[in-house]
Amino acid sequence: MKNTKKKEKVFDNKVLTSFLSDSSLRECSNIRIGGKASYLFTPQSVSDLVLILANTKKAGLDFLPVGGGSNILFGNVGDRVVILDRDLPKICEVNDNQVVVSSNYDINRFLNEMMEFELGGLEFLAGIPAHLGGTVNMNAGAFGKKISDYLDWVEIINPEGKEEIIQRKALKFDYRHSSIDGFITKIAFNLEEKTREKISSDMQSILTERRKRHPYDFPSLGSTFKNPPGYFAGKLVEECGLKGSRIGEAEISEKHGNFILNKGNATFKDVMGLIELVRKEVLKRKGIQLELEIKVIN
Ligand SMILES: Cc1cc2nc3c(=O)[nH]c(=O)nc-3n(C[C@H](O)[C@H](O)[C@H](O)COP(=O)(O)OP(=O)(O)OC[C@H]3O[C@@H](n4cnc5c(N)ncnc54)[C@H](O)[C@@H]3O)c2cc1C
């Protein structure tokens, strides 16, 4: 009750129709950790999203788009306005080898639909529990490829609440980073013509490789740390003898040293404890400062 009063002051009533009250962030993160947010929205239309962002700006608050939640660790999110993409309209339009798709498409569903059009290229992302908006924002990559190589343009709602189309050449992409500032709503990709059979067999080999290397039996956020130039973060963790280390119910995977698993009811503090342990030990023993790949929201 106390919370609702506060929200009404910041957001007008129209926006409140898409307000998801009393929801926990736990279900919004793939590692299944998270408490309550003061402001958690699931807009059902782009015009709702525009209103939410315009009101957020007016109130002087920060916003956080959430897609698949496969790279976000929630702590205390404070007054951040958390906006889920899941209820926005889903579109996917194919024109020759160009595809315009809404950012809330699940990556695996997208790859399977594109296979029917004999369009490929992004199979290296098969098996990632993410949405397209998150993968473009993070410039997701694997097996030597990255998503920005297939991008033509993005449509965003900028922090002022205005719609903008930004061409690929106006954006900067680095390792797990993009210069995009706003909520991505649509993405245009230029894909490769590829037979259904080839796409399917490439996806199968990627999935087999991932299952071989990565732990899929407990919730995680994938790679916790970026690979420092010339090194693999997972290997450094292993060489420091930290695989299997546990704090509370969070554990460094025995299978892959860069994955932290939620073995039950792990907390934000448990995961942060392991992150600090790894950073300290890798710095002490290897002289390397590890940088986070996951987004810690606290
Ligand atoms: C099992 C597993 C395997 C993984 N393997 C890989 C891998 O091989 N390669 C790789 O690169 N990553 C991998 N990841 C990490 C993760 O899937 C990627 O970082 C992915 O890009 C995140 O997408 P998401 O939709 O889940 O984004 P989220 O986790 O929801 O968000 C990630 C970031 O993107 C922002 N964001 C989300 N949606 C939007 C939007 N619509 N507009 C603007 N910003 C947005 C968020 O604010 C946040 O900063 C893996 C994760 C797991 C759990």
The ligand as an ORCA input file, in Angstrom:
! r2SCAN-3c Opt
* xyz 0 1
  C      23.809    -21.235    -19.947
  C      24.250    -19.883    -20.486
  C      25.099    -19.828    -21.585
  C      25.512    -18.584    -22.087
  N      26.335    -18.567    -23.172
  C      26.719    -17.377    -23.702
  C      27.549    -17.330    -24.868
  O      27.935    -18.344    -25.444
  N      27.903    -16.112    -25.346
  C      27.488    -14.951    -24.750
  O      27.821    -13.859    -25.260
  N      26.719    -14.976    -23.644
  C      26.317    -16.143    -23.112
  N      25.525    -16.172    -21.987
  C      25.172    -14.908    -21.319
  C      23.852    -14.264    -21.811
  O      22.988    -15.225    -22.348
  C      24.107    -13.196    -22.852
  O      24.820    -12.120    -22.277
  C      22.843    -12.603    -23.477
  O      23.275    -11.677    -24.425
  C      21.900    -11.941    -22.499
  O      20.626    -11.805    -23.106
  P      19.312    -11.642    -22.198
  O      18.147    -11.424    -23.085
  O      19.200    -12.759    -21.250
  O      19.680    -10.289    -21.477
  P      19.442     -9.861    -19.962
  O      20.210    -10.762    -19.061
  O      18.012     -9.688    -19.729
  O      20.158     -8.421    -19.987
  C      21.558     -8.314    -20.233
  C      21.877     -6.828    -20.451
  O      21.199     -6.371    -21.632
  C      20.263     -5.315    -21.312
  N      19.043     -5.537    -22.133
  C      18.209     -6.599    -22.110
  N      17.209     -6.416    -22.997
  C      17.406     -5.209    -23.578
  C      16.698     -4.422    -24.531
  N      15.566     -4.860    -25.099
  N      17.194     -3.207    -24.847
  C      18.327     -2.720    -24.289
  N      19.039     -3.405    -23.373
  C      18.591     -4.641    -23.023
  C      20.000     -5.443    -19.821
  O      19.621     -4.211    -19.273
  C      21.368     -5.921    -19.325
  O      22.251     -4.839    -19.226
  C      25.089    -17.398    -21.475
  C      24.221    -17.453    -20.378
  C      23.811    -18.684    -19.881
  C      22.885    -18.722    -18.687
*
